[in-house]
Amino acid sequence: MRDYILLYINGKRYQVSGEQIFQPFSDFLRHEQGLTGTKVVCAEGDCGACTALLGTVKNHELIYEIFNTCIYYVYQLDCQHVVTIEGLKANGHLHAVQQSMIDHFSSQCGYCTPGFVVAAAGMFEKKNVLSEQDVRYGLTGNLCRCTGYQPIIQAVLAVAPDTVPSIAECFPSSAMLQDFEQHTTDSIAAHYEETITGKSVIKKFFNPATLQEILDCKKQYPAAAFVAGGTDISVQMNKGKVHPDTIISLSNLPNLDFIKRQEEYVRIGPKVCWAELEHFCKNTFPEWHKTLTVFGSPQIRNVGTIAGNIANASPVGDSLPFLFVMNAEVELSSVHGKRWVDINDFYHGYKNTEMTKEELITEIRLAPLNAVQKMKLYKVSKRKDLDIAIFTAGILLEEMDGVIQNIRIAYGGVGPVVLRLLETEAFLKKKQFCLETFREAGKLARGEITPISDVRASAEYRLQLSENILLQFYYDVCEEQPC
């Protein structure tokens, strides 16, 4: 066991211990290392000014993805390599993206520019030739308030692919990989003492190397905060809303980032991030894939995990309507054993779940869609990208010869938890698949939900959405087949 985090920044090795482990990584870069090219604006992962490249070991090589350093803490970075804006300059020359940004007058105040440059450099790690659609999609997590986006897009499109060296060329990985291999099997335990509102608190951090260790740790510290991607809890910590005394990281835990398609189930590990799911679902669950493409930003999708979205228990969690109508099951593990819970029974109330304080989500499984099932997912928000939903819905239909054989309906944003509309489902079964049927079902759906008015929308608006979305579903299905 060790008491430090091992990481590399721009090819340089660091061992970080004590209080510094508990810092947002953007603070560590700026205040401890003087790498001030990484900017901080929102401290909640919305603007992308703090974007850097995260190199993670996959299949014995370092794969680089962009991420938000403001909501990624140092304790999440063990055995990883980070490349910041300073690291993109090679042999005394500006990176090709940097030079193109200058040539196309793509920067004004310059505060957001490093984030844009790093995000663009990350695109070239995946694809040599970029279309305008690629660039627009890849920059959805970066905001600019003064220049305007067109010059930035033009600058990235103007970059000649053969002028962009890969990160692996700039930072040979063999020594880093060997170093990481020698350390990833270590468990980590660290602590330091701080004063919060006049009270002395011992902050503790654990990074277990095996599942059994993590379950033992969870039993010993039942109030501990679990962190994988940390895209929600890190925001709350940055804003001073939560102050966990004990943090348990899953970053070095092996064998929990799997996606397996079997005949009976699709099995998903809790550490699978949204970017991996997005890629997997393109052919397997194409409707869910469309939802995942607007799930946060690339920086969020590269680190946020499916288990985190489930455990966070938000009534507008983007993944939940899909999982509800798919009757997904969640495996909960503790020192006492494992059990499976239907996700429809997982939520007892707002932020209140079936999971005990000693349990951890260790797998999610769901049956593949069959040939007669039709699914539609809906998210209503004020803007398409990077916004919290006002209302969400998932509808799964089985229809034969114009008669509804089975239907599942789940709504989010209409109560303290995501809801299955069981009465509306029962009404629709064995009814004719026609507009009048869904018009009547919409009126019934209004009575099954209890939305509130908040800063995003009124209760009446959500009630109307609950009715209208069933009509939208009818028309969407009709577009795909003769009615």
N, C-alpha and C positions, 0 to 999 in steps of 0.2 A: 504494500500500500504506500502511496505517496501523498504529499500534501501540496502539490503544485500542479498547475496547468501547463502542458507543453504545447507551444504553438510556434509557427513561423509567420513572420510578417515581411513581405517583400524579400523573401529568401533568407531572412535573418532569424536565428533561433532565440526563443524566449522561454524562460521558466517563470511563471507568474504565481505568486502565493499571497496569503494574507488578505488584506482589505481589497487589493486590486482585483482579485478574482470576482468580487461582487459588483464591479462597475459595469455600466453599459459599455460595449466595446468602443463606441464612438468617443466616449469620455477617455477611455484608456489611450486611444490613438492620439487624441488631441492634447490631453493634459499630461500624460505620462511619457509619450513618445515624440511629441512635437510634430506629429503628422497632421497638420491643420488643413490640408487639402480636403479632407473629409469634413463636410459641413453638417451642421445640425439646425433644423428649422422646427419641425413639428414634434420630434421625439416620440412619434407614435406610428411610424412606418407608412405615412401617407404621401410624403413629398419626394422621396428618393434622393435628396441632397447628400445623404450619408452613404450612398451605395458604394459597396466594395465587392470584390470577387472572392468567393469562398471555395477553397480547394479541399475536397473531401475524398478520402480513399474509397474507390469503388473498383472491384476487380483488379486490384493491385496497381492502380494508377490514380493520379489525382485528376478529378473532374471538377471544373470550375463553373460556378453559378453565381449570379449576382444576388446580393442580400442587403438588407437594411441593417447597418451597424448600430443604429440608435436603439433598436429593440432586440438586439442580440447581445447577451451578456458574456463577459470573458469566460465564465464557467461553462459555457456551451461550446467552447472552441478547442477543447483538448484534441491533440493530434490532427490539427487542420492547418492549412496554409492560407493566409489572407493576402491578397494583393490590393493595395490602395491606389489612388490616382498617382501618387508619387512613384509607385512601382511600374507604371506603364511606360515611363520614359526609358529608352534603351540606348546605350552607347552614346549618351549625350544628345540624342535626337528626340524630338517630340514623337509621341505615338501618332500614327496616321490619322486617327480620329481627332486628336487634338489639333493637328495641323489643318485638317479640313474644316474644323469649327472656326479657326481663325480666317481661313480663306473665304468662307461663306458668311462672315460677320454674324455668326450664330450665338454670340454671347454679348450681353450688355452689362448688367451689374456683375455677372460672373459667379454669383453665389451658388446657383444651381448647376453650373457648368460641369464641375467634376463628376457629379452624379450622372449626368447625361453621357459624359465621355466613357465612364466605366461601364454603364449599362450598354452602350453601343459596342464597346470592346467585348463584352460578354456575348453579344449576338454573334460576333465573328468566331467565337469559340465553338459555336454549334453549326454555323452555316457560312460558306464562303461568299456566296452571292445572295444579297438581300434584296427583296422587293420592297416597295413602299408599304405594303401591308405588313410585312415582317417588321419593318422599323416602327411603324405606328403601334403595333402590338407589343413590341419589345420595350417601348418607352412609356407604356401606360402607367408605370409606377413612378414617373418623374414629372414634376411640375415646374413650370417656368412662369414668372409673373411679369416679365418685362419684354423679352425679345419676341415672343411668339414662336410657335412650333415649326412653321414651314422652313425657316432657314436651318433649324436643327436637323429636320428630316432630310433636307437637301444635302447638308454636310455629310451625313452618314451614308446616303446613297452614292455620294461622289467618291467615297473611299475605294481605291482599287484593292481587291481582296489580297493580291500578292504582296501588298505593302504592309500587311498586318501579320506580325509574328504571333505564333501561339504563345500562351502563357508558359507552356512546357519548354518552349525554345528559350524564353527569357529566364526561366527559373528551372534548371534541370532538377528532376524530382527524385533521382535514385537515392541520394543521401537522406532526403526528408522521409521517403517511404521506409527506408531501413530504420530510421530513428522512431518513426511512428509504430512500426511493427514491434519494436522492442518495448513499447510503452502501452499499447492499447489493451493489453491483458491486465494492466494494473488497476486496482481500485483506487479511488481518490477520496480522501477525507480532509477537509480544511475548515478552519473557523477563524473568526476574529471578533473582538468586542467593540460595540459601538453604543453611543448614547442616543436614544430616541425620546424626544419630549421629556428630557430629564431622567430617563430610566436607562440603566445599563442593560444591554441585550447581547447575548452571545449568538452571532450569526453562524450557522453551520451549513456546510455544503458536502454532499456525497455524490460520487459518480461510480456506482457499483459496476463490476465487470461481468457479473452473471445475473440471471433472472432470480435465482434463489437469494442472492445477496440483496437485491433490490426489494424483494418481498419481505425479507427479514428487517431491512431498514424501514420499510413502510410500517411494519408492525411496531417497531420501536418508536417511530415518529409519525403517528397517525395524522397529525395536523400539517405535515410537511407538504410543500408545493412541488408537484411533479412538473418538470420542464423537458420538452422535446424541442419543438420549434419556438415555443415561447411567444408567439405573435400576439397573444391576448394578455397574458399575465405580465409580460414585460412592459406593455403600455400602461397597465394599471400601476405597476411599480414606479415607472417614470413619472407618473402624475401624482404619486403619493397616496393612491387609494388603497393599496395593500402593502403590508410590510412583513412578508413571510420570514420567520426566524430560521426555518430549515428548508433547504432546497435540495431536491433529489433530481439529478439529471439522468436522462436515458441515452446520452450521446454515444457512449462507448458500448452500449449493450448490443451484443450480436444477435443476428437471426430474427430481428423484429421488423425488418423493412422489406418483407416479401409480398409479392402479388402472384397468386397461383390460380390458374383457371383449371378446374377439374370438372368432371362430368356433372356432379351434383351441385357443387358450390364454386363460387369465386371467393377465394380466401385472401384477406388483406391484413398485413401486419400493422401494428399501431404506429410504427415510426414511418410508414409510407407518407411521403409528402405529396402535396397537391399537384405538383408538376409531373411527378411519376404517374399519378392516377390519371391526370389529363391525357398523357400519352397512351396509357393502357386502354382508356375508355373510348378512344376514337373509333374503334371498330366493335368493341364489346358492348359498350353502353353509349351509343352516339348521342342520345338525348342528354345524358348526364355530362358528357364531354362538352356540349355547348354551354352548360351552366358553369363548368369548371374553367372555361376560358375567360370568364369575367369574375372569377373568384379572387378577389383582391388584385394584387399586381404580380408580375413575375418575381419580384423580390420576396413577396409573401408566399407565393406558391412553392418557391424553391425550398422553403424551410418549414412552413406550417404543416401539421400532420392531421390525418383523419381522426385519430383517437383524441387529439386535442379539441377538435371541433365538436365531437360527440360529448366529451366530458365537460366542456365549457357550458353546456346546457342552455344555450341561448335560444329563445323562441323564434329567432330569425336566422338560426344557423343555416348556411346555404346548402349543406349536404343533407339535412335532416328530412325534408319532404321525400326525396328520392329513397333514402334508407327506410323510411316508414312504409311507403307503398310497396317496397320490395320485401317487406317483412324480414329485414336484416336482423341478424343475431350478433350479440356482443359477448365475447368470452371474458369473464372476470376471473382473475387469479389472485390468490393470497396464499399465505403459509398453510392454510387449511385445505387448499385444493382449488379446483376450477369449477365454474358453472357457466351455463349459457343462458342469456336473457334476451328475449324478443325486444327489439328496440321500441316497439309500441308499448311495452311495459316498463321501460327504463326510466322514464321521467315521472316523478311524483308531484312536482310543483316547480315554481320558478327556482332555478339553480339547485334543485333537490332531485337527486337521482337514486336509483336502486343500488348503486355502488357504495359499499361500506368504506370506512376510512382505511381499512387494511388492504383494499383491493386495487388492482391495476388492470386496465384494459390490455389484453394480450392478443386479441384477434377479432376481426369482424368478418362475418361470412354472409353471403347472400346467394340465392339461386340465380342462374342466368335467365334472361328473358326467353320465353318460348316463341314459336312462330306466330301464334295467334294473339299475343299480348301487344298492346299499343300503349306507349307511355308519352306523356308530355309533362315538362317541368316549366314553372313560371316564377319569375322574380320581378317584382315591381319596385323600382327605386327611382330617386330623383335624377340620377345619372347612371349611365350604363356601367362605367368602370369605377372601381374603388368606392363603392357606396354600400351602406348598410340597407338591407331590404325594408321596405314598408310592409310588404306582403309577399309570401311565397306559397307555392302550391305544387303538389305532385299528384298526378292522376294516372292510374294504370287500369286499362280496359281490356276485357275479353268479350268479344262479340261474335255471334254466329248467326247467319241468315237474318240479319237485321234485329236480333234480340240480344240485349245485354246479359251475358252469362255471369259475369263477375266484374266488380269494379272496386278499386281502392282509392280513397281520396284523403290527402293530408294537407292541412293548411298551417302555415307559420305566420307569426305576427298578429294573431287574432286572439291570443290568450297568454297565460303564463308559460305554456309549453306548446310545442307543435301538437296539433290535434288530428286524429283520424275522425272523419265525419261518418260515424257508424250508422246513424239514422238515415242520412242521405244515401249512403251505400245500399242499405237495405231497401230503400224506396226504389232505387234504380234497377236492382236485380230483376231480371225477367221482363223488363219494360222494353218497348220498342226504342231502337236507337234513332231518335228523331229530335227535331228542335224543340217541340213542345215538351217532351220528356225532360230535357235539360233545363228548360225554362222553369218548370215546376220544381225540379231538383234545386235550382238556384235559390228559390224562395225558401225551401226547407233548410238549405245550408245556413242561411242567415240566422236561423234559430238555434244552431248548434254552437255558435261561437260567441265570445265575450270580449271583443276588442276594446281597447282604450284609446283615448285621444292623447297624442304626445307631440313632440316637436316635428315629427316626420309626417304625420297624417292624423286626421280625425277618426273617431270611431265609426262615424257614418260612412266615411270614404272606404274604410276597410270592409264594412258590411256590404257596400255596393260591389266592391271588388270580389267578395266571396260569391256573390251571385253572378257577376259578369264572367268570371273566369271559367265557369262551367259552360257558358255559351261559347266562349273562346275555344275551349277544348273541343266542343262539338264541331265548330267550323274548321279547326285545324285538322281533325281526323278526316272530315269530309274532303278536304283539299288533297289528302293522300290516297283516297279511294272513292269510287263512286258511291253516293248515298242514295 
